């Protein structure tokens, strides 16, 4: 931003450095979403934790992450995306060290929440930085690589966590982030160009309403399976979250300086792509939550073995997502989103149809592969549809809004599938597990199918430089 407060457009930054730094930051923050899951039994013993404490080591990160995503994007637009990216990395790195040193489960929960806050600043800015660095004709391939890295990190979390816990110690799950973060911060400061969003002032009422509304919704979803969906706490939290979210929308329509301009949602591509993102992640996260337990509880694998057996699902994004992103530049995002969600639904339906104690892994792994290829086709093209549906100068807030919606979808998917699982089965044995597992996975199939409907509503092929061209900066 220049001295007059106008959003200055910098010279285009180094594409290679931007992709490397954004990719590593994305991998590090996305990995910590699920990396701790395979360490929970060890944490219970070492930290003398209750079941509730273990739950919060996972949920504290996800809650802070979901609630602060819009805030992180807004801060980047106001104070500088490179600056806030570096600050977010610093917060995440420091919180990782605090997690590794945590003497009690309470201290670990607090440091995990701080990790989530740092990740919420970093994550939406990675996509914004890539969109700034790459011209329209190369942006699809770059976003494809970004999507592949993000997908691999989420799915590989249990594998890496299991390997670290089995081979070293649970503390190293968090120590691994520290040298990476310490290397990324100075590189970001020297290799990235600074850029700002179009609004020089923060929408403080909007920030407060967005934070409170997201907190109410995610808190209710996270607590629903512990307390019951009809418990006073869950109902009050969900209702309050819905009211505050509605108030946020009303405020954004009336204020002269909105944090999320309502005009963004007038773009059919942007609105429909956010719907795709919500339902895709609801099906994906809910299914992954149960699939790792299927391999351990019902099929007798160790945590590391379970993570390795999920590789047919987790590995395809690294190969297929960049290819899908590049091809979407020519053929459009919509066909890849429709095909990807259809394959995700088919793969999950296949798993639900064959799931049984003693199921042959060859067939199960083939179904995982089909679902993994489908997910790989969606990761970059959903992000591409989001970016193509808004002016480039709005990339930061668009990325933040999509990240928040995506995270809400993941939290909702886990809560819904866990509720179906507990209602129909449980952990009494392999057969009881299967009684709950099968109907829950069919729900994930249904969520993926709803995403297909949303994908058909997205726009067609976007010609390079048309929909993503930024208007000339206006005086503040």
Secondary structure, DSSP 8 states (H G I E B T S, - for coil): --TTS---------HHHHHHHHHHHHHHHHHTTTTTGGGHHHHHHHTT--HHHHHHHHHHHHHHHHHHHHHHHHHHHHH-HHHHHHHHHHHHHHHHHHHHT-SSHHHHHHHHHHHHHHHHHHHHHHHHHHHHHS-HHHHHHHHHHHHHHHHHHHHHHHHHHHHHHHHS-TTHHHHHHHHHHHHHHHHHHHHS-----S-SS--HHHHHHHHHHHHHHHHHHHHHHHH-TTSHHHHHHHHHHHHHHHHHHHHHHH-SS-SS-GGGGGSHHHHHHHHHHHHHHHHHHHHHHHHHHIIIIIT---HHHHHHHTHHHHSHIIIIIHHHHHHHHHH-SHHHHHHHHHHHHHHHHHHHHH--TT--HHHHHHHHHHHHHHHHHHHHHHHHHHHHTS-GGGHHHHHHHHHHHHHHHHHHHHHHHHHHHHHH--SSSHHHHHHHHHHHHHHHHHHHHHHHHHHHTS-----TTTTT--------
